[in-house]
């Protein structure tokens, strides 16, 4: 996982590493887009890695 900085100071995105293809793929943020605030990017990362698998 790596954060991506947008063109303005408040625009961020998130890319996930795909081990099968050794590439990064942009993740969709809770705002239903590829760019948002840093809080949106951290919310998505936390949702992907910190939630229980059964939820």
C-alpha distance matrix in Angstrom:
0.0 3.8 6.9 9.8 13.3 16.0 19.6 20.8 20.0 19.2 16.9 13.1 10.6 7.0 5.6 4.3 5.5 9.1 11.1 14.3 14.2 12.1 10.6 7.9 9.2 9.5 9.5 12.8 13.3 16.2 18.4 18.4 17.0 14.1 15.0 16.1 16.4 14.0 15.3 14.3 10.6 10.8 13.0 10.8 8.0 11.1 12.7 10.2 10.1 13.4 15.9 18.4 18.3 21.8 21.3
3.8 0.0 3.8 6.5 9.9 12.9 16.4 17.6 16.8 16.4 14.2 10.5 8.6 5.9 5.3 6.5 7.9 11.6 13.7 16.8 16.0 13.5 11.4 8.4 9.9 9.5 10.2 13.3 13.3 16.6 18.1 18.4 16.4 13.2 13.3 14.5 14.6 12.1 14.2 13.6 9.8 10.6 13.5 11.8 9.4 12.8 14.7 13.0 13.1 16.0 18.6 21.5 21.7 25.1 24.2
6.9 3.8 0.0 3.8 6.6 9.7 13.2 14.1 13.1 12.6 10.6 6.9 5.8 4.6 6.3 8.9 11.1 14.7 17.2 20.0 19.0 16.7 14.2 10.8 11.3 9.6 10.1 12.3 11.7 14.8 15.8 16.7 14.5 11.3 10.5 11.3 11.1 8.7 11.3 11.0 7.4 8.8 12.0 10.9 9.5 12.7 14.8 13.9 14.5 16.8 19.4 22.6 23.2 26.3 24.9
9.8 6.5 3.8 0.0 3.8 6.4 9.9 11.4 11.3 11.3 8.6 5.6 4.8 5.6 7.0 10.5 12.6 15.9 18.6 21.1 19.4 17.3 14.2 10.9 11.1 9.0 10.4 12.3 12.1 15.5 15.6 16.2 13.3 9.9 8.7 10.3 10.8 9.5 12.8 12.1 9.1 11.5 14.3 13.1 12.5 15.9 17.5 16.7 17.8 20.2 22.5 25.7 26.0 29.1 27.6
13.3 9.9 6.6 3.8 0.0 3.8 6.8 7.9 7.7 8.5 6.3 4.7 6.4 8.7 10.7 14.2 16.4 19.6 22.4 24.8 23.0 20.8 17.7 14.5 14.6 12.1 13.4 14.6 13.7 16.7 16.2 17.3 14.3 11.2 8.9 9.8 9.7 8.9 12.6 12.6 10.4 12.8 15.7 15.2 15.0 18.0 19.8 19.5 20.6 22.7 25.0 28.4 29.0 31.9 30.1
16.0 12.9 9.7 6.4 3.8 0.0 3.8 5.5 7.2 7.6 4.7 5.2 7.0 10.3 12.3 16.1 18.6 21.4 24.5 26.4 24.4 22.7 19.2 16.0 15.4 12.5 13.9 14.3 13.5 16.4 15.0 16.0 12.7 10.0 7.3 8.7 9.5 10.2 13.7 13.1 11.7 14.7 17.0 16.4 17.0 20.1 21.3 21.3 22.9 24.9 26.8 30.3 30.7 33.4 31.3
19.6 16.4 13.2 9.9 6.8 3.8 0.0 3.8 6.9 8.5 6.7 8.6 10.8 14.1 15.9 19.7 21.9 24.7 27.7 29.5 27.3 25.5 22.1 19.1 18.6 15.8 17.3 17.5 16.8 19.4 17.5 18.5 15.1 12.8 10.1 11.2 11.9 13.0 16.5 16.2 15.2 18.1 20.4 20.0 20.7 23.7 24.9 25.0 26.7 28.6 30.4 34.0 34.4 37.0 34.9
20.8 17.6 14.1 11.4 7.9 5.5 3.8 0.0 3.8 5.5 5.5 8.5 11.6 15.1 17.6 21.3 23.9 26.8 29.9 31.9 30.0 28.1 24.7 21.6 20.9 17.8 18.7 18.4 17.0 19.0 17.0 18.7 15.8 14.1 10.7 10.4 10.1 11.5 14.8 15.1 14.8 17.3 19.5 19.8 20.7 23.2 24.7 25.3 26.8 28.3 30.1 33.8 34.7 37.1 34.7
20.0 16.8 13.1 11.3 7.7 7.2 6.9 3.8 0.0 3.8 5.8 8.1 11.8 14.9 17.8 21.2 23.8 27.0 29.9 32.3 30.6 28.5 25.4 22.1 21.8 18.7 19.2 19.1 17.1 18.9 17.4 19.7 17.1 15.4 11.8 10.6 9.0 9.5 12.7 14.0 13.7 15.5 18.0 18.9 19.4 21.5 23.4 24.3 25.4 26.5 28.7 32.4 33.6 36.2 33.8
19.2 16.4 12.6 11.3 8.5 7.6 8.5 5.5 3.8 0.0 3.8 6.6 10.2 13.5 16.8 20.1 23.1 26.2 29.3 31.6 30.2 28.4 25.2 21.7 20.8 17.5 17.3 16.7 14.2 15.6 14.0 16.6 14.5 13.3 9.6 7.5 5.5 6.9 9.7 10.7 11.2 13.1 15.1 16.2 17.2 19.1 20.7 21.9 23.4 24.2 26.1 29.8 31.1 33.4 30.8
16.9 14.2 10.6 8.6 6.3 4.7 6.7 5.5 5.8 3.8 0.0 3.8 7.1 10.6 13.8 17.3 20.3 23.2 26.4 28.5 27.0 25.4 22.1 18.5 17.4 14.0 14.1 13.5 11.6 13.7 12.0 14.0 11.4 9.8 6.1 5.2 5.2 6.9 10.0 9.7 9.5 12.4 14.2 14.4 15.6 18.1 19.3 20.1 21.8 23.2 24.9 28.5 29.4 31.7 29.3
13.1 10.5 6.9 5.6 4.7 5.2 8.6 8.5 8.1 6.6 3.8 0.0 3.8 7.0 10.2 13.6 16.7 19.7 22.8 25.1 23.8 22.1 18.9 15.3 14.4 11.1 11.1 11.3 9.7 12.3 11.7 13.3 10.7 8.3 5.4 5.3 5.5 5.4 8.8 8.2 6.6 9.6 11.9 11.6 12.3 15.1 16.5 16.8 18.4 20.1 21.9 25.5 26.3 28.9 26.7
10.6 8.6 5.8 4.8 6.4 7.0 10.8 11.6 11.8 10.2 7.1 3.8 0.0 3.8 6.9 10.3 13.5 16.3 19.5 21.6 20.4 19.0 15.7 12.0 10.8 7.4 7.5 8.2 7.5 10.8 10.9 11.5 8.9 5.8 4.7 6.3 7.8 7.6 10.1 8.3 5.8 9.3 11.2 9.7 10.4 13.7 14.6 14.3 16.3 18.4 20.0 23.4 23.7 26.4 24.4
7.0 5.9 4.6 5.6 8.7 10.3 14.1 15.1 14.9 13.5 10.6 7.0 3.8 0.0 3.8 6.7 10.1 13.0 16.1 18.4 17.5 16.1 13.2 9.4 8.5 5.9 5.5 7.8 7.7 11.2 12.4 12.6 10.6 7.5 7.9 9.4 10.5 9.3 11.1 9.2 5.8 8.4 10.4 8.1 7.8 11.5 12.4 11.4 13.1 15.7 17.5 20.7 20.8 23.7 22.1
5.6 5.3 6.3 7.0 10.7 12.3 15.9 17.6 17.8 16.8 13.8 10.2 6.9 3.8 0.0 3.8 6.7 9.5 12.7 14.8 13.8 12.4 9.4 5.7 5.2 4.2 5.5 8.9 10.2 13.8 15.2 14.6 12.5 9.2 10.6 12.8 14.2 13.0 14.8 12.9 9.5 11.5 13.3 10.5 9.6 13.4 14.0 11.9 13.5 16.7 18.4 21.1 20.6 23.8 22.8
4.3 6.5 8.9 10.5 14.2 16.1 19.7 21.3 21.2 20.1 17.3 13.6 10.3 6.7 3.8 0.0 3.8 6.4 9.5 11.9 11.6 10.4 8.3 5.3 5.3 6.3 6.5 10.2 11.8 15.0 17.1 16.2 14.8 12.0 13.9 15.8 17.1 15.5 16.6 14.7 11.4 12.6 13.9 10.8 9.2 12.6 13.0 10.1 11.3 14.9 16.5 18.7 17.9 21.2 20.7
5.5 7.9 11.1 12.6 16.4 18.6 21.9 23.9 23.8 23.1 20.3 16.7 13.5 10.1 6.7 3.8 0.0 3.8 6.1 9.0 8.7 6.9 5.8 4.4 6.5 9.0 10.0 13.8 15.6 18.8 20.9 19.8 18.3 15.3 17.3 19.3 20.5 18.7 20.0 18.4 14.9 15.8 17.3 14.3 12.2 15.4 15.9 12.6 13.0 16.8 18.5 20.3 19.1 22.6 22.7
9.1 11.6 14.7 15.9 19.6 21.4 24.7 26.8 27.0 26.2 23.2 19.7 16.3 13.0 9.5 6.4 3.8 0.0 3.8 5.5 5.8 5.6 5.5 5.9 7.1 10.4 11.4 14.9 17.4 20.4 22.5 20.9 19.6 17.0 19.5 21.8 23.4 21.9 23.0 21.0 17.7 18.8 19.8 16.4 14.7 17.7 17.5 14.0 14.6 18.4 19.6 20.8 19.0 22.3 22.8
11.1 13.7 17.2 18.6 22.4 24.5 27.7 29.9 29.9 29.3 26.4 22.8 19.5 16.1 12.7 9.5 6.1 3.8 0.0 3.8 5.5 5.0 7.2 8.8 10.8 14.1 15.1 18.6 20.8 23.7 26.0 24.5 23.3 20.7 23.0 25.2 26.5 24.7 25.8 24.0 20.7 21.2 22.4 19.2 17.1 19.6 19.7 16.0 15.9 19.6 20.9 21.7 19.7 23.1 24.2
14.3 16.8 20.0 21.1 24.8 26.4 29.5 31.9 32.3 31.6 28.5 25.1 21.6 18.4 14.8 11.9 9.0 5.5 3.8 0.0 3.8 5.9 8.1 10.5 11.7 15.3 16.4 19.6 22.4 25.2 27.3 25.4 24.2 21.9 24.6 27.1 28.8 27.4 28.4 26.3 23.1 24.0 24.9 21.5 19.8 22.3 21.9 18.1 18.5 22.2 23.0 23.5 21.1 24.1 25.3
14.2 16.0 19.0 19.4 23.0 24.4 27.3 30.0 30.6 30.2 27.0 23.8 20.4 17.5 13.8 11.6 8.7 5.8 5.5 3.8 0.0 3.8 5.4 8.6 10.1 13.9 15.8 19.1 22.0 25.2 26.9 24.8 23.2 20.5 23.2 26.1 27.9 26.7 28.2 26.1 22.8 24.2 25.3 21.9 20.4 23.4 23.1 19.6 20.3 24.1 25.1 26.0 23.8 26.9 27.7
12.1 13.5 16.7 17.3 20.8 22.7 25.5 28.1 28.5 28.4 25.4 22.1 19.0 16.1 12.4 10.4 6.9 5.6 5.0 5.9 3.8 0.0 3.8 7.1 9.9 13.5 15.6 19.3 21.7 25.0 26.7 25.1 23.3 20.2 22.4 25.1 26.5 24.9 26.6 25.0 21.5 22.6 24.3 21.1 19.2 22.2 22.6 19.1 19.4 23.1 24.7 25.9 24.2 27.6 28.3
10.6 11.4 14.2 14.2 17.7 19.2 22.1 24.7 25.4 25.2 22.1 18.9 15.7 13.2 9.4 8.3 5.8 5.5 7.2 8.1 5.4 3.8 0.0 3.8 6.6 10.1 12.7 16.2 18.8 22.3 23.6 22.0 19.9 16.7 18.9 21.7 23.4 22.1 24.1 22.2 18.8 20.4 22.1 19.0 17.4 20.9 21.1 18.0 18.8 22.5 24.1 25.7 24.2 27.5 27.6
7.9 8.4 10.8 10.9 14.5 16.0 19.1 21.6 22.1 21.7 18.5 15.3 12.0 9.4 5.7 5.3 4.4 5.9 8.8 10.5 8.6 7.1 3.8 0.0 3.8 6.7 9.3 12.9 15.2 18.8 20.1 18.7 16.5 13.3 15.3 18.0 19.7 18.5 20.4 18.5 15.1 16.9 18.6 15.5 14.2 17.8 18.2 15.3 16.4 20.1 21.7 23.8 22.5 25.8 25.5
9.2 9.9 11.3 11.1 14.6 15.4 18.6 20.9 21.8 20.8 17.4 14.4 10.8 8.5 5.2 5.3 6.5 7.1 10.8 11.7 10.1 9.9 6.6 3.8 0.0 3.8 6.4 9.7 12.5 16.0 17.2 15.4 13.4 10.5 13.2 16.1 18.3 17.7 19.3 16.8 13.9 16.2 17.2 13.9 13.4 17.1 16.7 14.1 16.1 19.6 20.7 22.8 21.4 24.4 23.8
9.5 9.5 9.6 9.0 12.1 12.5 15.8 17.8 18.7 17.5 14.0 11.1 7.4 5.9 4.2 6.3 9.0 10.4 14.1 15.3 13.9 13.5 10.1 6.7 3.8 0.0 3.8 6.7 9.2 12.9 13.7 12.2 9.8 6.7 9.4 12.4 14.8 14.6 16.2 13.6 11.0 13.8 14.8 11.6 12.0 15.6 15.3 13.5 15.9 19.0 20.0 22.6 21.7 24.4 23.2
9.5 10.2 10.1 10.4 13.4 13.9 17.3 18.7 19.2 17.3 14.1 11.1 7.5 5.5 5.5 6.5 10.0 11.4 15.1 16.4 15.8 15.6 12.7 9.3 6.4 3.8 0.0 3.8 6.2 9.7 11.1 9.8 8.4 6.3 9.1 11.2 13.5 13.4 14.1 11.1 8.9 11.5 11.7 8.3 9.3 12.7 11.9 10.4 13.2 16.1 16.7 19.4 18.6 21.2 19.7
12.8 13.3 12.3 12.3 14.6 14.3 17.5 18.4 19.1 16.7 13.5 11.3 8.2 7.8 8.9 10.2 13.8 14.9 18.6 19.6 19.1 19.3 16.2 12.9 9.7 6.7 3.8 0.0 3.8 6.8 7.8 6.0 5.3 5.0 7.9 9.6 12.5 13.2 13.5 9.9 9.0 12.0 11.3 8.2 10.6 13.4 12.0 11.4 14.8 17.0 17.1 19.9 19.3 21.3 19.3
13.3 13.3 11.7 12.1 13.7 13.5 16.8 17.0 17.1 14.2 11.6 9.7 7.5 7.7 10.2 11.8 15.6 17.4 20.8 22.4 22.0 21.7 18.8 15.2 12.5 9.2 6.2 3.8 0.0 3.8 5.3 5.6 5.6 5.8 6.9 7.1 9.4 10.3 10.0 6.2 6.3 9.2 8.2 6.0 9.1 11.4 10.4 11.0 14.2 15.7 16.0 19.2 19.3 21.2 18.8
16.2 16.6 14.8 15.5 16.7 16.4 19.4 19.0 18.9 15.6 13.7 12.3 10.8 11.2 13.8 15.0 18.8 20.4 23.7 25.2 25.2 25.0 22.3 18.8 16.0 12.9 9.7 6.8 3.8 0.0 3.8 5.3 7.4 9.1 9.6 8.6 10.3 11.5 10.0 6.3 8.2 10.1 7.8 6.7 10.5 11.6 9.9 11.6 14.9 15.6 15.2 18.4 18.8 20.1 17.2
18.4 18.1 15.8 15.6 16.2 15.0 17.5 17.0 17.4 14.0 12.0 11.7 10.9 12.4 15.2 17.1 20.9 22.5 26.0 27.3 26.9 26.7 23.6 20.1 17.2 13.7 11.1 7.8 5.3 3.8 0.0 3.9 5.5 8.2 8.1 6.9 9.3 11.7 10.8 7.4 9.6 12.3 10.6 9.9 13.5 15.0 13.7 15.3 18.5 19.3 19.0 22.2 22.6 23.8 20.8
18.4 18.4 16.7 16.2 17.3 16.0 18.5 18.7 19.7 16.6 14.0 13.3 11.5 12.6 14.6 16.2 19.8 20.9 24.5 25.4 24.8 25.1 22.0 18.7 15.4 12.2 9.8 6.0 5.6 5.3 3.9 0.0 3.8 7.1 8.7 9.2 12.3 14.4 14.0 10.3 11.5 14.5 12.8 11.0 14.5 16.3 14.5 15.3 18.9 20.2 19.6 22.4 22.2 23.4 20.7
17.0 16.4 14.5 13.3 14.3 12.7 15.1 15.8 17.1 14.5 11.4 10.7 8.9 10.6 12.5 14.8 18.3 19.6 23.3 24.2 23.2 23.3 19.9 16.5 13.4 9.8 8.4 5.3 5.6 7.4 5.5 3.8 0.0 3.8 5.6 7.4 11.0 13.2 13.7 10.2 10.7 14.2 13.5 11.6 14.5 17.0 15.9 16.2 19.5 21.3 21.3 24.3 24.0 25.7 23.2
14.1 13.2 11.3 9.9 11.2 10.0 12.8 14.1 15.4 13.3 9.8 8.3 5.8 7.5 9.2 12.0 15.3 17.0 20.7 21.9 20.5 20.2 16.7 13.3 10.5 6.7 6.3 5.0 5.8 9.1 8.2 7.1 3.8 0.0 3.8 7.0 10.4 11.8 13.2 10.1 9.2 13.0 13.2 11.0 13.1 16.2 15.7 15.4 18.3 20.5 21.2 24.2 23.9 26.1 24.0
15.0 13.3 10.5 8.7 8.9 7.3 10.1 10.7 11.8 9.6 6.1 5.4 4.7 7.9 10.6 13.9 17.3 19.5 23.0 24.6 23.2 22.4 18.9 15.3 13.2 9.4 9.1 7.9 6.9 9.6 8.1 8.7 5.6 3.8 0.0 3.8 7.1 9.1 11.0 8.5 8.1 11.9 12.7 11.5 13.5 16.4 16.5 16.8 19.4 21.2 22.2 25.5 25.8 27.9 25.6
16.1 14.5 11.3 10.3 9.8 8.7 11.2 10.4 10.6 7.5 5.2 5.3 6.3 9.4 12.8 15.8 19.3 21.8 25.2 27.1 26.1 25.1 21.7 18.0 16.1 12.4 11.2 9.6 7.1 8.6 6.9 9.2 7.4 7.0 3.8 0.0 3.8 6.6 8.0 6.0 7.0 10.3 10.8 10.8 13.0 15.2 15.6 16.7 19.1 20.3 21.3 24.9 25.6 27.6 24.9
16.4 14.6 11.1 10.8 9.7 9.5 11.9 10.1 9.0 5.5 5.2 5.5 7.8 10.5 14.2 17.1 20.5 23.4 26.5 28.8 27.9 26.5 23.4 19.7 18.3 14.8 13.5 12.5 9.4 10.3 9.3 12.3 11.0 10.4 7.1 3.8 0.0 3.8 5.3 5.3 6.6 8.9 10.0 11.1 12.8 14.4 15.6 17.1 18.9 19.6 21.0 24.8 26.0 28.1 25.4
14.0 12.1 8.7 9.5 8.9 10.2 13.0 11.5 9.5 6.9 6.9 5.4 7.6 9.3 13.0 15.5 18.7 21.9 24.7 27.4 26.7 24.9 22.1 18.5 17.7 14.6 13.4 13.2 10.3 11.5 11.7 14.4 13.2 11.8 9.1 6.6 3.8 0.0 3.8 5.4 5.1 6.2 8.6 10.0 10.7 12.2 14.2 15.5 16.6 17.3 19.3 23.1 24.6 26.9 24.5
15.3 14.2 11.3 12.8 12.6 13.7 16.5 14.8 12.7 9.7 10.0 8.8 10.1 11.1 14.8 16.6 20.0 23.0 25.8 28.4 28.2 26.6 24.1 20.4 19.3 16.2 14.1 13.5 10.0 10.0 10.8 14.0 13.7 13.2 11.0 8.0 5.3 3.8 0.0 3.8 5.4 5.1 6.0 8.6 9.9 10.4 12.0 14.2 15.4 15.4 17.0 20.7 22.6 24.6 21.9
14.3 13.6 11.0 12.1 12.6 13.1 16.2 15.1 14.0 10.7 9.7 8.2 8.3 9.2 12.9 14.7 18.4 21.0 24.0 26.3 26.1 25.0 22.2 18.5 16.8 13.6 11.1 9.9 6.2 6.3 7.4 10.3 10.2 10.1 8.5 6.0 5.3 5.4 3.8 0.0 3.8 5.5 5.0 6.3 8.7 9.9 10.5 12.4 14.4 14.9 15.9 19.6 20.9 22.9 20.1
10.6 9.8 7.4 9.1 10.4 11.7 15.2 14.8 13.7 11.2 9.5 6.6 5.8 5.8 9.5 11.4 14.9 17.7 20.7 23.1 22.8 21.5 18.8 15.1 13.9 11.0 8.9 9.0 6.3 8.2 9.6 11.5 10.7 9.2 8.1 7.0 6.6 5.1 5.4 3.8 0.0 3.8 5.5 5.3 6.3 8.7 9.9 10.8 12.5 13.8 15.4 19.0 20.0 22.5 20.3
10.8 10.6 8.8 11.5 12.8 14.7 18.1 17.3 15.5 13.1 12.4 9.6 9.3 8.4 11.5 12.6 15.8 18.8 21.2 24.0 24.2 22.6 20.4 16.9 16.2 13.8 11.5 12.0 9.2 10.1 12.3 14.5 14.2 13.0 11.9 10.3 8.9 6.2 5.1 5.5 3.8 0.0 3.8 5.4 5.0 6.0 8.4 9.8 10.6 11.1 13.2 17.0 18.6 21.1 18.9
13.0 13.5 12.0 14.3 15.7 17.0 20.4 19.5 18.0 15.1 14.2 11.9 11.2 10.4 13.3 13.9 17.3 19.8 22.4 24.9 25.3 24.3 22.1 18.6 17.2 14.8 11.7 11.3 8.2 7.8 10.6 12.8 13.5 13.2 12.7 10.8 10.0 8.6 6.0 5.0 5.5 3.8 0.0 3.8 5.5 5.1 6.0 8.6 10.1 10.0 11.2 14.9 16.6 18.6 16.0
10.8 11.8 10.9 13.1 15.2 16.4 20.0 19.8 18.9 16.2 14.4 11.6 9.7 8.1 10.5 10.8 14.3 16.4 19.2 21.5 21.9 21.1 19.0 15.5 13.9 11.6 8.3 8.2 6.0 6.7 9.9 11.0 11.6 11.0 11.5 10.8 11.1 10.0 8.6 6.3 5.3 5.4 3.8 0.0 3.8 5.4 5.0 6.2 8.7 9.9 10.7 14.2 15.0 17.3 15.1
8.0 9.4 9.5 12.5 15.0 17.0 20.7 20.7 19.4 17.2 15.6 12.3 10.4 7.8 9.6 9.2 12.2 14.7 17.1 19.8 20.4 19.2 17.4 14.2 13.4 12.0 9.3 10.6 9.1 10.5 13.5 14.5 14.5 13.1 13.5 13.0 12.8 10.7 9.9 8.7 6.3 5.0 5.5 3.8 0.0 3.8 5.4 5.2 6.2 8.0 10.0 13.4 14.4 17.3 15.7
11.1 12.8 12.7 15.9 18.0 20.1 23.7 23.2 21.5 19.1 18.1 15.1 13.7 11.5 13.4 12.6 15.4 17.7 19.6 22.3 23.4 22.2 20.9 17.8 17.1 15.6 12.7 13.4 11.4 11.6 15.0 16.3 17.0 16.2 16.4 15.2 14.4 12.2 10.4 9.9 8.7 6.0 5.1 5.4 3.8 0.0 3.8 5.4 5.3 5.2 7.3 11.0 12.8 15.5 13.6
12.7 14.7 14.8 17.5 19.8 21.3 24.9 24.7 23.4 20.7 19.3 16.5 14.6 12.4 14.0 13.0 15.9 17.5 19.7 21.9 23.1 22.6 21.1 18.2 16.7 15.3 11.9 12.0 10.4 9.9 13.7 14.5 15.9 15.7 16.5 15.6 15.6 14.2 12.0 10.5 9.9 8.4 6.0 5.0 5.4 3.8 0.0 3.8 5.8 5.7 5.7 9.3 10.6 12.8 10.6
10.2 13.0 13.9 16.7 19.5 21.3 25.0 25.3 24.3 21.9 20.1 16.8 14.3 11.4 11.9 10.1 12.6 14.0 16.0 18.1 19.6 19.1 18.0 15.3 14.1 13.5 10.4 11.4 11.0 11.6 15.3 15.3 16.2 15.4 16.8 16.7 17.1 15.5 14.2 12.4 10.8 9.8 8.6 6.2 5.2 5.4 3.8 0.0 3.8 6.1 6.6 9.3 9.5 12.5 11.3
10.1 13.1 14.5 17.8 20.6 22.9 26.7 26.8 25.4 23.4 21.8 18.4 16.3 13.1 13.5 11.3 13.0 14.6 15.9 18.5 20.3 19.4 18.8 16.4 16.1 15.9 13.2 14.8 14.2 14.9 18.5 18.9 19.5 18.3 19.4 19.1 18.9 16.6 15.4 14.4 12.5 10.6 10.1 8.7 6.2 5.3 5.8 3.8 0.0 3.8 6.0 8.5 9.3 12.7 12.2
13.4 16.0 16.8 20.2 22.7 24.9 28.6 28.3 26.5 24.2 23.2 20.1 18.4 15.7 16.7 14.9 16.8 18.4 19.6 22.2 24.1 23.1 22.5 20.1 19.6 19.0 16.1 17.0 15.7 15.6 19.3 20.2 21.3 20.5 21.2 20.3 19.6 17.3 15.4 14.9 13.8 11.1 10.0 9.9 8.0 5.2 5.7 6.1 3.8 0.0 3.8 6.7 9.1 11.8 10.9
15.9 18.6 19.4 22.5 25.0 26.8 30.4 30.1 28.7 26.1 24.9 21.9 20.0 17.5 18.4 16.5 18.5 19.6 20.9 23.0 25.1 24.7 24.1 21.7 20.7 20.0 16.7 17.1 16.0 15.2 19.0 19.6 21.3 21.2 22.2 21.3 21.0 19.3 17.0 15.9 15.4 13.2 11.2 10.7 10.0 7.3 5.7 6.6 6.0 3.8 0.0 3.8 6.4 8.5 7.1
18.4 21.5 22.6 25.7 28.4 30.3 34.0 33.8 32.4 29.8 28.5 25.5 23.4 20.7 21.1 18.7 20.3 20.8 21.7 23.5 26.0 25.9 25.7 23.8 22.8 22.6 19.4 19.9 19.2 18.4 22.2 22.4 24.3 24.2 25.5 24.9 24.8 23.1 20.7 19.6 19.0 17.0 14.9 14.2 13.4 11.0 9.3 9.3 8.5 6.7 3.8 0.0 3.8 5.5 5.6
18.3 21.7 23.2 26.0 29.0 30.7 34.4 34.7 33.6 31.1 29.4 26.3 23.7 20.8 20.6 17.9 19.1 19.0 19.7 21.1 23.8 24.2 24.2 22.5 21.4 21.7 18.6 19.3 19.3 18.8 22.6 22.2 24.0 23.9 25.8 25.6 26.0 24.6 22.6 20.9 20.0 18.6 16.6 15.0 14.4 12.8 10.6 9.5 9.3 9.1 6.4 3.8 0.0 3.8 5.6
21.8 25.1 26.3 29.1 31.9 33.4 37.0 37.1 36.2 33.4 31.7 28.9 26.4 23.7 23.8 21.2 22.6 22.3 23.1 24.1 26.9 27.6 27.5 25.8 24.4 24.4 21.2 21.3 21.2 20.1 23.8 23.4 25.7 26.1 27.9 27.6 28.1 26.9 24.6 22.9 22.5 21.1 18.6 17.3 17.3 15.5 12.8 12.5 12.7 11.8 8.5 5.5 3.8 0.0 3.8
21.3 24.2 24.9 27.6 30.1 31.3 34.9 34.7 33.8 30.8 29.3 26.7 24.4 22.1 22.8 20.7 22.7 22.8 24.2 25.3 27.7 28.3 27.6 25.5 23.8 23.2 19.7 19.3 18.8 17.2 20.8 20.7 23.2 24.0 25.6 24.9 25.4 24.5 21.9 20.1 20.3 18.9 16.0 15.1 15.7 13.6 10.6 11.3 12.2 10.9 7.1 5.6 5.6 3.8 0.0
